[in-house]
Amino acid sequence: MNKEISPANDRKMTSLFERYLTVWVGLCIVGGVFLGKVAPDLAKTLDGMSINVNGAPVVSIPIAICLFFMMYPIMVKIDFASVVKAGKSGKPVFLTLFINWCIKPFTMYAIALFFLGYCFKSMIGVDAMDLVKMPFGLDLPAGSIHGSGLVVLVDGIKMLQIPLWRSYFGGCILLGIAPCTAMVLVWGYLAKGNDGLTLVMVAINSLAMLVLYGVLGGFLLGVGKLPVPWQALLLSVSIYVALPLFAGYFSRKCILKSKGETWFNDKFLHFLTPITISALLLTLVLLFSFKGEVILANPMTIVWISIPLFLQTVLIFAIGYGAAKLMKLNYEDAAPAAMIGASNHFEVAIATAVMIFGLSSGAALATVVGVLIEVPVMLMLVAFCKRTTNWFPDS
């Protein structure tokens, strides 16, 4: 007998933030562009509050704080002890790992290169350039060529001048190697997927990111003739994945031991929610305050970036969902297995883009566009899943 979704048991987003994420991002665009007009030096001043190495800014302290509070609540929710249960769900876990790390990064590279590097290149601007950070530890004289970039001096600091489309391309690459570990919990819940399996896959992908994110990121950026700052990639993974992961693990363990699970779920996580939202929105406002001139000069920029991201999302979902059907998974396992690859871990992508390329870079803007399209596209896929439960065998 085919399974059906009962309207009475239908799940809905209860968080105002999650439900209207696209609206909030849209407001951040407007607010950031306005801030960039009325206070053009504010974001630059905040980004200038950095940890410097050899006279070059490496880690923006305000952005690092914001992004830590975007990541920590995700990690603290995960019961990493549940990873041991993965053996009972071998096929869906293998499927999501294979798609996330063997397929998704390379399809994102190909799709983004085709659209940004060929189809939309003239509309973005063949001669349009972007200034990005020099790779950490690289000391080249002004006028040198590195990858597709030219070393230039800006206010006494060496920067790389690269084609603007390549900067957007770099942001897409960073999104493509970041499987979702936060909002996928929402998407799986709405689609009536296996919540326990979703948590297991989130935990395993979080651990996989510690090793694979930097390796794949460095490889694909290098192939794309973009800066390959291996030290910055390692530092980014350490700060934005490893640090919140370990902080989440140990603080969860201590809080559950001292306060209990009820207090943890009802009080502690409730307290973290507004902090997380504030950190994300503040980061987005700062990003758009820097890119306001680019957006106003070419308001279609966001559309050009959105198209390859949209196509990538739909393609990866189709591959995952189709493979789940061929593997004869039940629906409750198939839905989250497909969605964890389709959605992106935009928090890590934003953090890495800011650290590697800079807050004002086109790469950082491209990662934010990923946030902009996340909710409407994933809700579309959730609706598709709920209409196709009869494609899969009974649980």
Beta strands, then each sheet from edge to edge (+ up, - down):
strand 1: 50-53
strand 2: 56-60
strand 3: 129-133
strand 4: 145-146
strand 5: 149-154
strand 6: 157-163
sheet 1: 1+ 2-
sheet 2: 3+ 6- 5+ 4-
end
